[in-house]
Amino acid sequence: MKHAKIKALISALNRQLPWVEEFMQLVDESGVEISSQTPGRAIAQEVLADAKIHKQTTARSGIESCGFDELISAMELVPPNDQVLILGLIGSKKRGVLYCTIEERVLGGVVVARRPFLEK
């Protein structure tokens, strides 16, 4: 999926949600990379389980993040075996993952601060 399409999907959302604003800033960042031109796919129950785990691990690690609560709430409403498209963006300081239905309706997104590499 191209950068312009991702930007259009995000632009249509409610910017009052913190994750939407964070994702829009990431999309607009100079030099942001799309992790793959072809979206990944997973079934909804796997996305839900992974989101719950990642929410806990990022919180425990003290990593700045947003969007997990909204994503989990949305995924709880999706039939467990439905396919979900997964689109990743990598910025200089943050990375984001956007989750959509096969019809490209946004289910949610997560933005997480990138951890700097440890220097030896």
Order of alpha helices (4+ residues) and beta strands (2+ residues): alpha-alpha-beta-beta-alpha-beta-alpha-beta-beta-beta
